[in-house]
């Protein structure tokens, strides 16, 4: 994650279906010290936008 510029104190959101990629992404982000917000891929664009804006 550090090669992507993600580190302690950062916030990362991702939209992935349940599976290996979801787990690996979650663990990688938390191992880098960042906070992760996994979002439901079934959400509409408006719902995703609301979640991201609400999380600030």
C-alpha positions as CSV (number, residue, x, y, z in Angstrom):
1,X,0.0,0.0,0.0
2,X,2.9,2.3,0.6
3,X,3.7,2.2,-3.1
4,X,0.3,3.7,-3.7
5,X,0.9,6.4,-1.1
6,X,-1.4,4.8,1.5
7,X,-0.2,4.9,5.0
8,X,-1.1,5.5,8.7
9,X,-4.0,7.8,9.1
10,X,-5.3,7.6,5.5
11,X,-8.8,6.6,4.7
12,X,-9.5,4.2,1.8
13,X,-12.8,3.1,0.4
14,X,-13.2,0.2,-2.1
15,X,-16.0,-1.4,-3.9
16,X,-15.4,-5.2,-4.4
17,X,-17.6,-8.3,-4.2
18,X,-17.0,-10.7,-1.4
19,X,-14.0,-12.8,-2.2
20,X,-10.3,-13.2,-2.0
21,X,-9.7,-9.7,-3.5
22,X,-11.9,-8.1,-0.8
23,X,-10.1,-9.9,2.0
24,X,-6.6,-9.1,0.6
25,X,-7.5,-5.5,0.1
26,X,-8.9,-5.1,3.5
27,X,-5.9,-6.7,5.2
28,X,-3.4,-4.7,3.1
29,X,-5.0,-1.4,3.9
30,X,-5.3,-2.1,7.6
31,X,-1.7,-3.4,7.7
32,X,-0.6,0.0,6.2
33,X,-2.2,1.7,9.2
34,X,-5.1,3.2,7.2
35,X,-8.8,3.0,7.8
36,X,-10.8,1.0,5.3
37,X,-14.4,1.5,4.3
38,X,-15.6,-1.5,2.1
39,X,-18.6,-0.4,0.1
40,X,-21.3,-2.7,-1.3
41,X,-21.0,-3.2,-5.0
42,X,-24.8,-3.4,-5.3
43,X,-25.1,0.2,-4.3
44,X,-26.1,2.7,-6.9
45,X,-23.8,5.6,-7.8
46,X,-26.0,7.9,-5.6
47,X,-25.7,5.6,-2.6
48,X,-21.9,5.3,-3.0
49,X,-21.7,9.1,-3.3
50,X,-23.8,9.5,-0.1
51,X,-21.6,7.0,1.8
52,X,-18.4,8.8,0.7
53,X,-19.7,12.2,1.4
54,X,-21.1,11.1,4.8
55,X,-17.7,9.6,5.8
56,X,-16.1,12.9,4.8
